[in-house]
């Protein structure tokens, strides 16, 4: 497999260099040197061949007779790695004085290296990379395989390099004076030192931030920066020079470990910092796969010397592909994070994108796919330092944003606390107003009681007058007596209903008194109560009943709820008036109250319709607690009905009440028939007091399942029965009582087999 890769890469390199390839068996171009000056560009004078024999068995004439090719492009690069290469350079001192130069290859880690000089028709060995002692001394002196050139005026020399590389055939050959050479080396040392020092500072800051925040992304960024610092030192040749000059495969293994370690740690940093498992799950799967591949390449590097050349070449290509894939993938992750979390992450995208471009460029140049592509390994350090600074800056900007968000959250929290305090104060004020409203209701109830007692005195007077007139022999007087007696009875019903409803509205008891009554028994008393106040305000009040409607419900409670709603209509209407309509839909009684008041906003209507709402006031600018609507709603729900604001606006408000158990007529029924249909209830006739008291003493039924039957719907009777019974049924009894939701469950349970 490795042979196939090398063949393909070599074919690409040959195609890339094809325009410049030509054989030159006759003569070599001569590079003219001048004493005290650098040689300048050496590339045009370099010739090479990748099928050499053994140099120590060949003469100079044999080498010159071989087909030698020039270098394609501005960079001294000989194509894909893995092939043995012979390089020839011919120089001459063109000055009138003797000159000294240093001939350097710029490489210090090669699988095979020999540097020869033509002498007496043969080649003399100057530098042997396989000689551990000599190679170490040469590298420590020049920091790359190099030799001194001392040429007399007009003297020529032919230099030949025979080498084999496992990772790159890039050979930056230079001929420089001593001053230029060592000045450049010092500048390179200073650059590497500055990069390493800068990265060391960043690593220290990351571990410091980790100790403060506990965020693991600082650890991974520090590991990535550490790997890059080591790779920078390795790429500049210092590890090979001082530690592994005789072990080129170990240098290749370290190169793969540092590169893949940097890429894997940076990818893991991205996963931790951006939290890709949560925010970008698909990208996270790709990052995890790339990290796993990088770790796999790193794990097989310690045994690199045991693999055949083809496997080593494949691992080298795989390592570069993984690094390039991670380098290209991270900018997309950074851009997505910048779009989702904010522009403060722009340094993350810029840093990753710059490093991605350089790594891709370095991978292509190093593999030699295009021999003309220029290479400058010294840029790796500054580019990596820039990337590290950008990523660290992104972390700092993100921490700054987090702090700003925290301050904003604290401010919002303080504002929320102030709002809650304001709401608490408003709730306290509303509670006071509610208490005042309840006191007002109680005062009104007392007034109703007083009015009721006064009305009873009037009724007594009417009844007395009616008795006197009935005894008269005059037919007109007797007819007038009957009219007075009828009016007294009608007025007595109104008084009884009004007083009973007043007591129940102010009570928290769930006690109900179910009875059947026509819809007119609701509308006529309400018309008598409210027609005069409406007329005084120049408002109209109308009542309409659609067909014959008989309800089975608690009339006093229903009267009180409707009175509350009409009172609201009266209070908030300045023109027009109100209308109450009663209709029947199946077994539902639909009571609609329509007025021409100023209405309420949509959000207020929604909150009043919300069963969970605690707001009582519908209009903060108006007086009153708004408890009338809530009280009416509570009463209607106690009757198993529903109350909703159907519409409200500048033209007025429409309130819709739906009550169960509405019929066209009712069917008389006996107490025995009711008892048979309600086995879970115990029915007792209150009008037979002795039997009632005895039944209360003998029955074991709970109070909630005790129903009292009576004709008396007065407040006193209702209050007494509320203490001993769970329900009150008004005579005359009817079968439709069984269809009320309060009793229907018991009926359905008794009908089940």
C-alpha positions in Angstrom: 0.0 0.0 0.0 2.8 2.4 0.9 4.5 1.7 -2.5 1.3 2.7 -4.3 1.1 5.9 -2.3 4.7 6.8 -3.1 4.2 6.0 -6.7 1.1 8.2 -6.9 2.8 11.1 -5.1 5.9 10.7 -7.2 3.8 10.7 -10.4 2.1 13.9 -9.2 5.4 15.5 -8.5 6.7 14.5 -11.9 3.7 16.0 -13.6 4.0 19.2 -11.6 7.7 19.5 -12.5 7.3 18.3 -16.1 7.8 21.6 -17.9 11.2 22.2 -16.2 12.6 18.6 -16.5 15.4 18.1 -19.0 18.6 16.0 -19.0 22.0 17.8 -18.7 24.7 15.2 -19.1 27.3 17.6 -20.5 28.0 20.3 -18.0 26.7 21.9 -14.8 25.9 25.5 -14.2 28.5 27.2 -12.0 27.5 29.4 -9.1 29.9 32.3 -8.9 30.8 33.4 -5.4 32.4 36.6 -4.2 34.5 36.9 -1.1 32.6 38.6 1.7 29.2 38.2 0.1 26.5 35.6 0.3 25.7 33.4 -2.7 22.1 34.6 -3.0 19.7 32.2 -4.6 21.2 28.7 -5.1 18.1 27.1 -6.6 19.0 27.7 -10.4 22.4 26.0 -9.9 21.1 22.8 -8.2 20.8 19.6 -10.2 19.5 16.3 -8.9 18.7 12.7 -9.7 16.5 10.2 -7.7 18.1 7.0 -9.1 21.7 7.2 -8.0 24.0 4.3 -7.4 26.5 4.1 -4.6 28.4 7.4 -4.6 31.6 5.9 -3.2 31.9 3.5 -6.2 31.2 6.2 -8.8 33.6 8.7 -10.2 33.0 12.4 -11.0 32.7 11.6 -14.7 30.0 9.0 -14.0 28.0 11.5 -12.0 28.3 14.2 -14.6 27.3 11.7 -17.4 24.1 10.8 -15.6 20.8 12.7 -16.5 20.5 15.5 -13.9 17.4 17.6 -13.6 17.0 21.2 -12.4 14.7 22.1 -9.6 11.2 23.1 -10.5 10.1 26.3 -8.9 11.8 28.7 -6.5 12.1 26.1 -3.7 14.7 23.4 -3.5 12.3 20.5 -3.2 12.6 17.1 -4.8 9.1 15.7 -4.7 7.4 13.2 -2.4 9.5 11.6 0.4 10.7 8.1 0.6 13.1 8.1 -2.4 16.9 8.4 -2.3 18.0 11.6 -3.9 21.4 12.8 -5.2 22.0 16.6 -5.3 24.9 18.3 -7.2 26.1 21.9 -6.9 29.1 23.4 -8.6 30.7 26.7 -7.2 33.6 29.0 -8.1 35.3 31.9 -6.4 34.9 34.7 -8.9 36.7 37.3 -6.8 40.3 38.2 -6.7 40.8 37.2 -3.1 40.3 34.1 -1.1 36.9 33.6 0.3 35.3 31.6 3.1 31.6 30.5 3.2 29.4 28.0 5.0 27.5 25.5 2.8 24.4 24.5 4.8 21.5 22.2 4.0 19.1 23.5 6.6 18.2 19.9 7.5 19.3 18.0 10.6 17.2 14.9 10.7 17.4 12.5 7.8 17.2 8.8 7.4 20.4 8.8 5.3 22.8 11.7 4.7 26.2 12.0 3.0 27.9 15.2 1.9 30.8 14.8 -0.6 33.3 17.0 -2.3 34.9 16.1 -5.8 38.6 15.5 -5.4 41.0 13.8 -7.9 38.2 12.4 -10.0 36.5 10.8 -7.0 34.2 12.0 -4.2 35.6 12.6 -0.7 33.2 12.3 2.2 32.9 15.5 4.2 29.9 14.8 6.5 28.4 11.4 7.4 25.0 11.5 9.0 25.4 7.9 10.1 28.5 8.7 12.1 27.0 9.5 15.5 29.9 11.4 16.9 30.7 13.3 13.7 27.0 14.1 13.0 26.4 15.4 16.5 29.5 17.6 16.4 28.5 19.0 13.0 24.9 19.7 14.1 25.8 21.3 17.3 28.2 23.6 15.5 26.0 24.6 12.6 22.5 23.5 13.8 22.1 21.7 10.4 24.3 19.5 8.2 26.9 22.0 6.9 30.5 22.4 5.8 33.0 25.2 5.3 33.9 26.4 1.9 37.3 28.0 1.5 38.1 28.9 -2.1 41.2 30.6 -3.6 40.6 33.1 -6.4 39.2 31.3 -9.4 39.0 27.9 -7.6 36.0 25.6 -8.3 34.4 22.9 -6.2 31.8 20.3 -6.9 29.6 19.4 -3.9 27.3 16.3 -3.9 24.6 15.4 -1.3 23.2 11.9 -1.1 20.1 11.7 1.2 16.9 9.9 2.1 14.0 11.4 4.0 11.0 9.8 5.5 8.9 13.0 5.8 10.0 15.6 3.3 12.6 16.1 0.5 12.7 19.8 1.2 16.4 20.9 1.2 16.9 24.6 1.7 20.6 24.8 0.5 22.3 28.1 1.2 25.9 29.4 0.9 26.5 32.3 3.3 29.4 34.1 4.8 30.1 33.4 8.5 28.6 36.6 9.7 25.3 36.1 7.8 25.1 32.5 8.7 25.5 32.9 12.5 23.4 36.1 12.5 20.5 34.2 10.9 21.0 31.3 13.4 20.8 33.8 16.3 17.7 35.4 14.9 16.2 31.9 14.5 17.0 31.1 18.1 15.5 34.4 19.3 12.4 33.7 17.3 12.0 30.2 18.6 12.7 31.4 22.2 10.1 34.2 21.8 7.5 31.8 20.5 8.2 29.3 23.3 8.2 31.9 25.9 4.9 33.5 24.7 3.3 30.1 24.6 4.6 29.3 28.0 3.0 32.5 29.3 -0.3 31.5 27.7 -0.1 28.0 29.2 0.5 29.6 32.6 -2.5 31.9 32.2 -4.7 29.0 31.1 -3.7 26.9 34.2 -4.2 30.0 36.3 -7.7 30.5 34.9 -8.5 26.8 35.4 -7.5 27.0 39.0 -9.9 30.1 39.4 -12.9 28.9 37.3 -12.5 25.2 37.2 -13.4 25.2 33.5 -11.7 22.2 31.8 -11.3 24.0 28.4 -8.4 25.9 29.9 -6.6 22.6 30.6 -7.1 21.4 27.0 -6.0 24.7 25.5 -2.9 24.5 27.7 -2.1 21.0 26.5 -2.6 22.0 22.8 -0.3 25.0 23.3 2.3 22.8 25.0 2.3 20.3 22.0 2.6 23.2 19.6 5.6 24.7 21.5 7.3 21.3 21.4 6.6 20.9 17.7 8.0 24.4 17.0 11.3 23.4 18.7 11.3 20.1 16.8 10.6 21.7 13.5 13.5 24.1 13.9 15.8 21.1 14.5 16.9 21.7 18.0 15.6 18.4 19.4 17.4 16.5 16.6 20.6 18.6 17.1 21.0 18.2 20.8 19.2 14.9 21.6 18.3 12.7 18.6 20.8 13.5 15.9 21.4 9.8 15.2 17.8 8.7 15.4 15.8 10.2 12.5 12.9 7.8 12.9 12.5 8.9 16.5 12.3 12.5 15.2 9.6 11.5 12.8 7.7 9.7 15.6 7.9 12.8 17.8 6.8 15.0 15.0 3.6 12.9 14.5 3.0 12.7 18.3 3.3 16.5 18.7 1.2 17.4 15.6 -1.6 14.9 16.3 -1.5 15.7 20.0 -1.9 19.4 19.3 -4.8 18.7 16.9 -6.5 16.3 19.3 -6.1 18.7 22.3 -7.4 21.7 20.3 -10.4 19.6 19.1 -11.2 18.6 22.7 -10.8 22.2 23.7 -13.5 23.1 21.1 -15.8 20.3 22.5 -15.4 21.5 26.1 -15.5 25.3 25.4 -18.4 25.4 22.9 -20.1 22.3 24.5 -20.6 20.7 21.1 -22.3 17.6 22.6 -25.2 19.9 23.5 -25.2 22.7 21.0 -23.8 20.9 17.9 -24.2 17.2 18.3 -23.4 16.3 14.7 -20.2 18.3 14.7 -19.4 16.7 18.0 -19.5 13.2 16.5 -17.1 14.3 13.8 -14.7 15.9 16.4 -14.8 12.7 18.4 -14.0 10.6 15.4 -11.0 12.8 14.5 -9.7 12.8 18.0 -9.9 9.0 18.1 -8.0 8.8 14.8 -5.3 11.2 16.1 -4.9 9.2 19.3 -4.6 6.0 17.2 -1.8 7.5 15.1 0.0 8.7 18.3 -0.2 5.3 19.9 1.5 3.5 17.0 4.5 5.9 16.8 6.7 4.4 19.5 7.1 1.2 17.4 7.9 3.2 14.2 11.2 1.5 13.7 9.5 -1.9 13.5 7.3 -1.0 10.5 8.3 -1.5 6.8 8.9 1.7 4.8 5.5 1.5 3.2 3.7 1.4 6.6 5.8 4.3 7.8 4.9 6.4 4.7 1.2 5.5 5.2 1.3 6.6 8.9 3.0 9.8 7.9 0.3 10.6 5.3 -2.4 9.6 7.8 -1.1 11.9 10.4 -1.0 14.9 8.1 -4.5 14.1 6.8 -5.9 14.0 10.4 -4.2 17.3 11.3 -5.4 18.9 8.1 -9.0 17.6 8.7 -9.1 18.9 12.3 -7.5 22.2 11.2 -10.1 22.7 8.5 -13.1 21.5 10.6 -12.4 23.8 13.6 -13.0 27.1 11.7 -16.5 25.9 10.8 -17.2 25.0 14.4 -15.9 28.4 15.5 -18.1 30.2 12.9 -21.2 28.3 14.1 -20.3 29.1 17.7 -19.9 32.8 16.8 -23.3 32.9 15.2 -25.0 31.2 18.1 -23.3 32.7 21.1 -22.2 36.1 19.9 -19.6 38.1 18.1 -17.3 38.0 21.1 -16.0 34.6 19.7 -14.5 36.2 16.6 -10.9 35.6 17.7 -11.7 31.9 17.9 -12.7 31.8 14.3 -9.8 34.0 13.1 -7.2 32.0 15.0 -8.4 28.6 13.9 -8.8 29.8 10.3 -5.3 31.2 10.1 -3.7 28.1 11.5 -5.9 25.9 9.2 -4.6 27.8 6.1 -1.0 27.4 7.3 -1.3 23.7 8.2 -2.9 22.9 4.8 -0.2 24.8 3.0 2.5 23.2 5.1 1.1 19.7 4.5 1.0 20.2 0.8 4.4 21.8 0.7 6.0 19.1 2.9 4.6 16.2 1.0 6.1 17.6 -2.2 3.0 17.3 -4.3 4.0 20.5 -6.0 7.8 21.0 -6.0 7.5 24.6 -7.0 5.5 25.5 -3.9 7.7 27.7 -1.6 8.2 26.6 2.0 9.1 28.6 5.1 9.1 26.5 8.2 10.1 29.4 10.3 6.5 30.8 10.0 5.1 27.9 11.9 6.1 29.4 15.3 4.6 32.9 14.7 1.4 31.5 13.2 0.9 29.1 16.1 1.6 31.8 18.6 -0.9 34.1 16.8 -3.5 31.3 16.9 -2.9 30.7 20.6 -3.2 34.4 21.4 -6.5 34.5 19.4 -8.0 31.5 21.1 -7.0 32.8 24.5 -8.4 36.2 23.6 -11.7 34.5 22.7 -11.7 32.9 26.1 -11.1 36.2 27.8 -13.8 38.0 25.7 -16.3 35.2 26.5 -15.5 35.5 30.2 -16.1 39.2 29.9 -19.4 38.6 28.2 -20.4 36.1 30.9 -19.6 38.7 33.6 -21.6 41.3 31.7 -24.5 38.9 31.4 -24.2 38.1 35.1 -24.3 41.8 35.9 -27.3 42.2 33.6 -28.9 39.2 35.3 -28.2 40.7 38.7 -29.7 44.0 37.6 -32.8 42.2 36.2 -33.0 40.2 39.4 -32.9 43.4 41.5 -35.6 44.9 39.2 -37.7 41.7 39.6 -37.4 42.0 43.4 -38.5 45.6 43.2 -41.4 44.6 41.0 -42.3 41.8 43.4 -42.2 44.3 46.3 -44.4 46.6 44.3 -46.8 43.6 43.6 -46.7 42.7 47.3 -47.6 46.3 48.2 -50.4 46.2 45.6 -51.6 42.9 46.9 -51.7 44.3 50.4 -53.7 47.3 49.1 -56.0 45.0 47.3 -56.5 42.9 50.4 -57.5 46.0 52.3 -59.9 47.0 49.5 -61.3 43.4 49.5 -61.9 43.6 53.2 -63.5 47.0 52.7 -65.6 45.5 49.9 -66.7 42.6 52.1 -67.6 45.1 54.8 -69.6 47.0 52.3 -71.4 43.8 51.1 -72.2 43.0 54.7 -73.6 46.5 55.3 -75.6 46.1 52.1 -76.8 42.7 53.3 -77.8 44.2 56.7 -79.6 46.9 54.8 -81.4 44.3 52.7 -82.4 42.5 55.9 -83.7 45.7 57.4 -85.5 46.5 54.2 -86.9 42.9 54.2 -88.2 43.3 57.7 -89.8 46.6 56.8 -91.3 44.9 53.7 -92.7 42.2 56.0 -94.4 44.9 58.0 -95.9 46.2 54.8 -96.9 42.7 53.8 -98.7 42.2 57.2 -100.5 45.5 56.6 -101.5 44.4 53.1 -102.7 41.0 54.4 -104.7 42.7 57.2 -106.3 45.1 54.6 -107.0 42.1 52.3 -108.7 40.2 55.2 -110.9 43.2 56.0 -111.9 43.6 52.3 -112.7 39.9 51.9 -115.3 40.3 54.7 -117.0 43.1 52.9 -120.2 42.3 51.1 -119.2 44.6 48.2 -117.9 42.6 45.3 -115.5 45.4 44.3 -113.9 45.3 47.8 -113.6 41.6 47.7 -111.8 41.8 44.3 -109.5 44.5 45.7 -108.7 42.2 48.7 -107.7 39.4 46.4 -105.4 41.8 44.5 -103.8 42.9 47.7 -103.4 39.4 48.9 -101.7 38.4 45.6 -99.4 41.4 45.7 -98.5 40.6 49.3 -97.6 37.0 48.3 -95.5 38.2 45.4 -93.7 40.8 47.5 -93.1 38.1 50.1 -91.3 35.9 47.6 -89.1 38.7 46.5 -88.2 39.6 50.1 -87.5 36.0 51.0 -85.2 35.5 47.9 -83.4 38.8 48.5 -82.6 38.2 52.1 -81.6 34.5 51.5 -79.3 35.5 48.6 -77.7 38.3 50.7 -76.8 35.9 53.5 -75.3 33.2 51.2 -73.3 35.7 49.2 -71.5 36.8 52.3 -70.9 33.2 53.5 -68.2 30.8 52.5 -70.5 27.8 52.9 -71.0 25.3 50.0 -74.6 24.5 51.1 -77.2 24.6 48.3 -81.0 24.7 48.2 -82.1 23.1 45.0 -85.6 23.8 43.7 -87.4 24.3 40.4 -88.6 27.8 39.3 -89.4 29.6 36.1 -86.9 32.0 34.5 -89.4 34.8 35.2 -88.7 34.3 39.0 -85.2 35.6 38.2 -85.8 38.4 35.8 -88.8 40.1 37.4 -87.2 40.7 40.9 -84.1 41.9 39.2 -86.1 44.3 37.1 -87.8 45.6 40.2 -84.5 46.0 42.1 -82.5 47.8 39.3 -85.0 49.5 37.0 -85.3 52.6 39.2 -81.5 53.1 39.7 -80.9 52.6 35.9 -83.7 55.1 35.1 -82.2 57.7 37.5 -78.9 57.4 35.5 -80.9 57.7 32.2 -80.0 54.0 31.4 -82.4 51.4 30.1 -82.8 47.9 31.5 -84.5 45.1 29.6 -85.2 41.4 30.2 -86.1 38.8 27.7 -86.9 35.1 28.0 -86.7 32.9 24.9 -89.6 30.4 25.3 -90.5 28.6 28.4 -87.5 27.9 30.7 -87.6 26.2 34.0 -84.4 25.9 36.0 -83.4 23.5 38.8 -80.9 25.4 40.8 -80.5 27.6 44.0 -82.5 30.7 43.2 -81.2 33.0 45.9 -77.6 32.3 45.0 -78.2 32.8 41.3 -80.1 36.0 42.0 -77.2 37.3 44.0 -74.7 36.5 41.2 -76.9 38.2 38.6 -77.4 41.2 40.9 -73.6 41.6 41.2 -73.2 41.5 37.4 -76.0 44.0 36.8 -74.5 46.2 39.5 -71.2 46.3 37.5 -73.1 47.1 34.3 -74.8 50.0 36.2 -71.5 51.3 37.6 -69.5 51.2 34.4 -72.2 52.3 31.9 -72.6 56.0 31.1 -75.0 55.6 28.1 -77.3 53.1 26.7 -78.1 50.5 29.3 -78.1 46.7 29.9 -80.1 43.7 28.8 -80.5 40.3 30.4 -81.6 37.3 28.2 -82.5 33.8 29.2 -82.6 30.9 26.7 -82.3 27.2 26.8 -79.9 25.0 24.8 -80.7 21.4 25.5 -80.5 21.1 29.3 -78.4 24.2 29.6 -79.8 27.6 30.6 -77.8 30.3 28.8 -78.1 33.7 30.6 -76.5 36.6 28.7 -76.0 40.0 30.2 -75.1 42.7 27.7 -74.2 46.3 28.6 -72.9 49.4 26.8 -70.2 50.2 29.3 -66.6 51.2 28.5 -65.4 47.6 28.5 -61.9 46.4 29.4 -58.6 45.6 27.7 -58.1 42.2 26.1 -55.4 41.1 28.6 -57.6 42.1 31.6 -60.5 40.1 30.1 -58.2 37.1 29.6 -57.0 37.3 33.2 -60.6 37.6 34.6 -61.5 34.5 32.5 -58.5 32.6 33.8 -59.6 30.3 36.6 -56.1 30.6 38.2 -55.9 34.4 38.1 -55.6 36.1 41.4 -56.2 39.6 40.1 -59.5 41.2 41.2 -59.3 44.7 39.8 -60.2 45.0 36.2 -59.4 48.7 35.8 -56.6 50.2 37.9 -57.8 53.7 37.1 -61.3 53.1 38.4 -62.5 52.9 42.0 -63.7 49.6 43.5 -62.0 46.2 44.2 -63.5 44.3 41.3 -64.7 41.7 43.7 -68.3 41.7 42.2 -67.3 39.7 39.1 -65.2 37.3 41.1 -68.0 36.8 43.7 -70.5 36.2 40.9 -68.1 33.7 39.2 -67.6 31.9 42.5 -71.4 31.6 43.0 -72.0 30.4 39.5 -69.3 27.7 39.8 -70.8 26.6 43.1 -74.0 26.0 41.1 -72.0 23.8 38.7 -72.2 26.4 36.0 -69.7 28.6 34.2 -69.3 32.3 33.7 -67.2 33.9 30.9 -66.7 37.3 29.5 -67.6 36.6 25.9 -66.6 40.0 24.5 -65.5 43.4 25.8 -64.6 46.6 24.1 -65.5 50.3 23.7 -69.0 49.3 22.6 -69.7 47.3 25.8 -69.3 44.0 27.5 -71.1 40.6 26.9 -71.1 38.1 29.8 -72.3 34.5 29.2 -73.5 32.2 32.0 -74.2 28.5 31.4 -76.2 26.6 34.0 -77.1 23.0 34.0 -80.6 21.5 34.5 -82.8 23.7 32.4 -86.0 22.2 31.1 -89.2 23.3 29.3 -91.2 22.0 32.2 -90.9 19.7 35.3 -92.5 16.5 36.4 -93.9 16.2 39.9 -92.2 13.5 42.0 -92.6 12.1 45.5 -89.9 11.9 48.2 -90.0 8.1 48.0 -89.2 8.1 44.3 -86.3 10.4 44.9 -85.0 8.3 47.7 -85.2 5.2 45.5 -83.1 6.9 42.8 -80.6 8.2 45.4 -79.5 5.2 47.5 -76.3 7.1 48.7 -78.4 10.0 50.1 -80.7 10.1 53.1 -83.8 12.3 52.5 -85.6 13.7 55.5 -88.8 15.9 55.5 -88.0 19.1 57.5 -91.6 20.2 57.5 -92.4 17.3 59.9 -90.2 18.5 62.7 -90.6 15.6 65.1 -89.8 13.0 62.5 -87.0 15.2 61.2 -85.3 15.5 64.7 -85.8 11.7 65.2 -84.3 10.9 61.9 -81.2 13.1 62.6 -80.7 11.2 65.9 -81.2 7.7 64.3 -79.4 8.0 61.0 -75.8 7.0 60.5 -75.4 8.8 57.2 -72.8 11.6 57.1 -74.0 15.2 57.1 -72.7 15.6 53.5 -75.2 12.9 52.4 -78.2 14.2 54.2 -80.9 16.1 52.2 -83.6 18.1 53.9 -87.0 18.5 52.1 -89.0 21.7 52.9 -91.3 24.4 51.6 -89.6 27.0 53.7 -86.9 28.9 51.9 -86.3 31.5 54.5 -82.9 32.6 55.7 -83.5 31.2 59.2 -84.4 27.8 57.8 -81.5 27.8 55.4 -79.0 28.7 58.1 -80.3 26.0 60.4 -80.3 23.2 57.7 -76.8 24.3 56.6 -75.5 23.1 60.0 -77.1 19.7 59.9 -77.5 18.7 56.3 -75.5 18.7 53.1 -78.3 19.7 50.7 -81.7 21.4 50.8 -84.5 20.4 48.4 -87.4 22.8 48.0 -90.9 21.5 47.6 -92.8 20.8 45.4 -90.4 18.1 44.4 -89.8 17.2 40.8 -88.0 14.3 39.0 -85.7 16.8 37.2 -83.9 17.3 40.5 -82.2 14.0 39.7 -80.6 15.5 36.6 -78.7 18.2 38.5 -74.9 17.5 38.5 -74.9 17.4 42.3 -77.2 14.4 42.3 -76.6 12.9 38.8 -73.5 11.0 39.9 -75.4 9.1 42.5 -78.2 8.3 40.1 -75.8 6.9 37.5 -74.0 4.9 40.1 -77.3 3.3 41.2 -78.2 2.4 37.6 -75.0 0.4 37.1 -75.4 -3.4 37.4 
